[in-house]
Amino acid sequence: MDFCTRISWTRVLAEFLERADSLVVILADAEGRIVECNLALMRFLHKDARPLGRLLGEIFRSTDGTIPDFCAFGPDNPPLPQILRLRGSDDVFKVTCSVQDSEMLVLAERIGCSNNVVMQTMSSLTNELVGIGRELSRKNRELRETKSRIEAISRTDSLTGLANRGFFMERLQESISLADRHKQELCLLMADLDHFKRVNDTHGHDAGDRVLQAFSAILSRSCRKEDLAARGGGEEFLVLLPMTNEEDALRMAVRICASMRLLDVLEQGAPVTVSIGVACHHHGGSPDQVLGRVDQALQRAKEQGRDRVTL
């Protein structure tokens, strides 16, 4: 149970703490360890008793002296009221336990006061707490889902659906650290669409967006689960290839280049091509160093005529 839920349960309990002296209210964790209780319990245990942190089994005993198993109770196994004694005391209680998520609410009525009043109070409190617990669980689930969506948006390029540069840099640093620690190989691809400015100037930005999306789809299909394709900015793209040697990285880059060459997105008979640089991480090197090498490789591909892959 998260902090927000815990506070809400506590506030509900607080409204009942000053009820009849014969009603003991205890909040325990999943292990049956007492987290909170009202003053009534301490009065029954005597002034020097310190119930917080103790197990329920240390406080209560069955009338035959055995220890009740509070941890056996759950939402699908609700316990019936039990007659229990306080350890070291002659006081006898009718005990009801309600389980919600990872916490237990224990209500103990000292036998001798009005059964009807106390049991009605216990029933009302239990029903109210169950309702609040369900509502808070729903709200917390919605909050987690919203947080996940926000996190996904913050690391995704909205046009292409690929990772953005910021998220790519985070993963690159993590992957380099992992590769160095386990002596694994790691390679990068840097791709740039050839003459992309001409596409925008001639066919318009909508056509340019279609080209970017088509190339992004090629990258997504080419990547393994452990790879990461990202839009670096404009018409530049990056691909992180963990546990990949130079030969396999080159082979993948050549396939990507060939796939783009065969794709006539603009339907003009002249497909947009791509130039790709390939570089491998040297153990002990930094992200900036491997990015610098892959950028140089891309520039060589451009200088050698574009529509090609170079190291």
C-alpha positions as CSV (number, residue, x, y, z in Angstrom):
1,M,0.0,0.0,0.0
2,D,1.5,3.3,-1.0
3,F,1.8,6.4,1.3
4,C,-1.4,8.1,0.0
5,T,-3.5,5.0,0.8
6,R,-1.8,4.6,4.2
7,I,-2.6,8.2,5.2
8,S,-6.3,7.8,4.1
9,W,-6.7,4.6,6.1
10,T,-5.2,6.3,9.1
11,R,-7.5,9.3,8.9
12,V,-10.5,6.9,8.9
13,L,-9.2,5.1,11.9
14,A,-8.6,8.3,13.8
15,E,-12.3,9.0,13.8
16,F,-12.9,5.9,15.8
17,L,-10.0,6.0,18.2
18,E,-11.9,7.8,20.9
19,R,-14.9,5.5,20.9
20,A,-15.9,3.1,23.7
21,D,-13.1,2.2,26.0
22,S,-13.9,-1.5,25.4
23,L,-13.2,-1.3,21.7
24,V,-9.5,-1.9,20.7
25,V,-8.5,-0.7,17.2
26,I,-5.2,-2.1,15.7
27,L,-3.6,-1.6,12.3
28,A,-1.1,-4.3,11.4
29,D,1.1,-5.0,8.4
30,A,1.1,-8.2,6.3
31,E,3.3,-10.0,8.8
32,G,0.9,-9.2,11.6
33,R,3.2,-6.7,13.2
34,I,1.3,-3.8,14.9
35,V,1.8,-0.5,13.2
36,E,-0.8,1.6,15.0
37,C,-3.3,1.2,17.8
38,N,-5.6,3.2,20.1
39,L,-5.1,3.9,23.7
40,A,-7.6,1.2,24.7
41,L,-5.1,-1.5,23.8
42,M,-2.4,0.1,26.0
43,R,-4.8,0.4,28.9
44,F,-5.6,-3.3,28.7
45,L,-1.9,-4.2,28.4
46,H,-1.0,-1.9,31.3
47,K,1.0,1.3,31.2
48,D,4.5,-0.1,30.7
49,A,3.4,-2.2,27.6
50,R,4.7,-1.1,24.2
51,P,2.5,-2.8,21.6
52,L,3.9,-1.0,18.5
53,G,6.2,-3.3,16.5
54,R,5.0,-6.4,18.3
55,L,3.3,-9.3,16.5
56,L,-0.5,-9.8,17.0
57,G,0.4,-13.4,18.1
58,E,2.3,-11.9,21.0
59,I,-0.7,-9.9,22.1
60,F,-3.6,-12.3,21.6
61,R,-4.1,-15.9,22.7
62,S,-7.0,-18.3,21.9
63,T,-9.0,-19.4,25.0
64,D,-7.2,-22.7,24.8
65,G,-3.8,-21.0,24.9
66,T,-2.9,-21.5,21.2
67,I,-1.6,-18.6,19.0
68,P,-4.1,-17.5,16.3
69,D,-2.7,-17.2,12.8
70,F,-3.7,-13.7,11.7
71,C,-1.5,-13.9,8.5
72,A,-3.7,-16.7,7.2
73,F,-6.5,-14.3,6.6
74,G,-7.0,-12.5,3.2
75,P,-9.6,-10.9,1.0
76,D,-10.7,-14.4,-0.2
77,N,-10.4,-15.9,3.3
78,P,-12.2,-13.5,5.7
79,P,-12.1,-14.7,9.3
80,L,-15.2,-15.1,11.5
81,P,-15.1,-13.2,14.8
82,Q,-13.0,-15.1,17.3
83,I,-13.0,-15.2,21.1
84,L,-9.4,-14.3,22.2
85,R,-7.7,-13.3,25.4
86,L,-5.0,-10.6,25.8
87,R,-1.7,-12.2,26.9
88,G,-1.1,-11.7,30.6
89,S,-4.7,-10.5,31.2
90,D,-8.0,-12.0,32.1
91,D,-9.8,-9.7,29.5
92,V,-11.7,-11.6,26.8
93,F,-12.4,-10.1,23.4
94,K,-14.5,-10.8,20.4
95,V,-12.0,-10.1,17.6
96,T,-12.7,-9.3,14.0
97,C,-10.0,-8.9,11.3
98,S,-10.4,-7.1,8.0
99,V,-7.7,-7.5,5.3
100,Q,-7.1,-4.8,2.6
101,D,-4.1,-5.0,0.3
102,S,-1.1,-5.6,2.6
103,E,-2.6,-4.3,5.9
104,M,-4.9,-5.8,8.5
105,L,-7.5,-3.9,10.6
106,V,-8.2,-5.7,13.9
107,L,-11.2,-4.7,16.0
108,A,-11.4,-6.3,19.4
109,E,-14.6,-5.8,21.5
110,R,-14.1,-6.6,25.2
111,I,-17.0,-8.9,26.1
112,G,-19.3,-7.3,28.6
113,C,-20.2,-4.1,26.8
114,S,-23.2,-3.7,24.4
115,N,-22.8,-6.3,21.6
116,N,-25.2,-4.6,19.3
117,V,-23.6,-1.1,19.5
118,V,-20.1,-2.3,19.1
119,M,-20.8,-4.9,16.4
120,Q,-22.7,-2.3,14.4
121,T,-19.8,0.1,14.7
122,M,-17.3,-2.6,13.7
123,S,-19.5,-3.6,10.7
124,S,-19.9,0.0,9.6
125,L,-16.2,0.7,10.0
126,T,-15.2,-2.4,8.1
127,N,-17.5,-1.7,5.2
128,E,-16.3,1.9,5.0
129,L,-12.7,1.0,5.0
130,V,-13.2,-1.7,2.3
131,G,-15.0,0.9,0.1
132,I,-12.2,3.5,0.7
133,G,-9.5,0.9,0.0
134,R,-11.1,-0.1,-3.3
135,E,-11.5,3.5,-4.4
136,L,-7.9,4.4,-3.5
137,S,-6.7,1.3,-5.3
138,R,-8.5,2.4,-8.4
139,K,-7.1,5.9,-8.1
140,N,-3.6,4.6,-7.6
141,R,-3.9,2.4,-10.6
142,E,-5.1,5.3,-12.8
143,L,-2.2,7.4,-11.4
144,R,0.4,4.7,-12.3
145,E,-1.1,4.4,-15.8
146,T,-1.0,8.2,-16.3
147,K,2.6,8.3,-15.0
148,S,3.6,5.5,-17.5
149,R,2.0,7.4,-20.4
150,I,3.8,10.6,-19.4
151,E,7.1,8.8,-19.2
152,A,6.6,7.2,-22.6
153,I,5.8,10.6,-24.1
154,S,8.8,12.2,-22.5
155,R,11.2,9.7,-24.2
156,T,9.5,9.4,-27.6
157,D,9.7,11.4,-30.8
158,S,6.2,12.3,-31.6
159,L,6.5,12.2,-35.4
160,T,8.3,8.9,-35.8
161,G,7.4,7.0,-32.6
162,L,11.1,6.2,-32.1
163,A,13.1,7.2,-29.0
164,N,14.2,10.8,-28.8
165,R,17.8,11.9,-28.4
166,G,17.6,12.4,-24.7
167,F,16.4,8.9,-24.0
168,F,18.9,7.5,-26.4
169,M,21.8,9.2,-24.6
170,E,20.6,7.7,-21.3
171,R,20.5,4.2,-22.8
172,L,23.8,4.7,-24.5
173,Q,25.5,5.5,-21.2
174,E,23.9,2.5,-19.4
175,S,24.8,0.2,-22.3
176,I,28.4,1.3,-22.4
177,S,28.7,0.7,-18.6
178,L,27.2,-2.8,-19.0
179,A,29.5,-3.6,-22.0
180,D,32.6,-2.5,-20.1
181,R,31.6,-4.5,-17.0
182,H,30.9,-7.7,-18.9
183,K,33.5,-7.2,-21.7
184,Q,30.8,-7.2,-24.4
185,E,30.8,-5.6,-27.8
186,L,28.6,-2.6,-28.7
187,C,28.2,-0.7,-31.9
188,L,26.4,2.4,-33.1
189,L,24.8,3.4,-36.4
190,M,24.2,7.0,-37.5
191,A,22.0,7.5,-40.5
192,D,21.2,10.6,-42.4
193,L,18.6,10.9,-45.3
194,D,20.3,12.1,-48.4
195,H,19.3,15.5,-49.8
196,F,16.4,15.7,-47.4
197,K,16.2,19.5,-47.6
198,R,15.5,19.1,-51.3
199,V,12.6,16.8,-50.5
200,N,11.0,19.4,-48.2
201,D,11.7,22.2,-50.7
202,T,10.3,20.3,-53.7
203,H,7.5,18.2,-52.3
204,G,6.6,20.0,-49.0
205,H,7.0,19.2,-45.4
206,D,4.1,16.7,-45.3
207,A,6.0,14.6,-47.9
208,G,9.1,15.0,-45.8
209,D,7.3,13.8,-42.7
210,R,6.1,10.7,-44.7
211,V,9.7,10.0,-45.7
212,L,10.9,10.3,-42.0
213,Q,8.1,7.9,-40.9
214,A,8.8,5.4,-43.6
215,F,12.5,5.3,-42.7
216,S,11.6,5.0,-39.0
217,A,9.5,2.0,-39.8
218,I,12.4,0.4,-41.6
219,L,14.6,0.9,-38.5
220,S,12.0,-0.5,-36.2
221,R,11.6,-3.7,-38.3
222,S,15.4,-4.1,-38.5
223,C,16.0,-3.8,-34.7
224,R,16.1,-6.6,-32.2
225,K,14.4,-6.4,-28.9
226,E,17.6,-5.2,-27.2
227,D,18.4,-2.6,-29.8
228,L,17.2,1.0,-29.7
229,A,16.5,3.2,-32.7
230,A,16.1,7.0,-32.1
231,R,15.6,10.1,-34.1
232,G,18.6,12.3,-33.3
233,G,17.1,15.4,-34.8
234,G,15.9,16.5,-38.2
235,E,16.8,13.8,-40.7
236,E,19.4,12.2,-38.5
237,F,18.9,8.8,-36.8
238,L,20.8,6.7,-34.3
239,V,20.7,3.0,-33.6
240,L,22.2,1.4,-30.5
241,L,23.3,-2.2,-31.0
242,P,24.3,-3.9,-27.7
243,M,26.2,-7.2,-27.9
244,T,26.9,-6.6,-31.6
245,N,30.3,-6.8,-33.4
246,E,31.5,-4.7,-36.3
247,E,30.6,-7.3,-38.9
248,D,27.0,-7.7,-37.8
249,A,26.6,-4.0,-37.4
250,L,27.8,-3.4,-41.0
251,R,25.5,-6.2,-42.3
252,M,22.5,-4.6,-40.6
253,A,23.4,-1.1,-41.9
254,V,23.6,-2.5,-45.5
255,R,20.2,-4.1,-45.2
256,I,18.7,-0.8,-44.0
257,C,20.3,1.1,-46.8
258,A,19.0,-1.4,-49.4
259,S,15.5,-1.3,-47.9
260,M,15.3,2.5,-48.2
261,R,16.6,2.4,-51.7
262,L,13.7,0.1,-52.7
263,L,11.1,2.3,-51.0
264,D,9.6,5.0,-53.3
265,V,7.8,6.9,-50.7
266,L,7.2,10.0,-52.9
267,E,6.1,7.8,-55.9
268,Q,8.4,9.8,-58.2
269,G,10.5,7.0,-59.4
270,A,13.5,8.4,-57.5
271,P,13.6,7.0,-54.0
272,V,15.1,8.9,-51.1
273,T,18.4,7.2,-50.1
274,V,20.3,7.1,-46.8
275,S,23.9,7.3,-45.8
276,I,25.0,5.3,-42.7
277,G,28.1,5.4,-40.5
278,V,29.1,2.5,-38.3
279,A,31.4,2.6,-35.2
280,C,32.1,0.3,-32.3
281,H,32.7,1.2,-28.7
282,H,36.2,0.7,-27.4
283,H,36.2,-0.5,-23.8
284,G,37.0,2.3,-21.4
285,G,35.8,4.9,-23.9
286,S,33.0,7.5,-23.3
287,P,29.7,8.0,-25.1
288,D,31.0,11.2,-26.7
289,Q,34.0,9.3,-28.2
290,V,31.9,6.6,-29.9
291,L,29.4,9.2,-31.1
292,G,32.3,11.2,-32.5
293,R,33.6,8.2,-34.4
294,V,30.2,7.3,-35.8
295,D,29.6,10.9,-36.9
296,Q,33.0,10.8,-38.8
297,A,32.0,7.5,-40.4
298,L,28.7,9.1,-41.6
299,Q,30.6,12.1,-43.0
300,R,32.8,9.7,-45.0
301,A,29.7,8.1,-46.5
302,K,28.5,11.5,-47.5
303,E,31.8,12.5,-49.1
304,Q,32.1,9.2,-51.0
305,G,28.8,9.8,-52.8
306,R,26.0,9.0,-50.3
307,D,23.6,6.0,-50.4
308,R,26.3,3.8,-48.7
309,V,27.6,2.4,-45.5
310,T,31.1,3.3,-44.1
311,L,33.2,2.6,-41.0
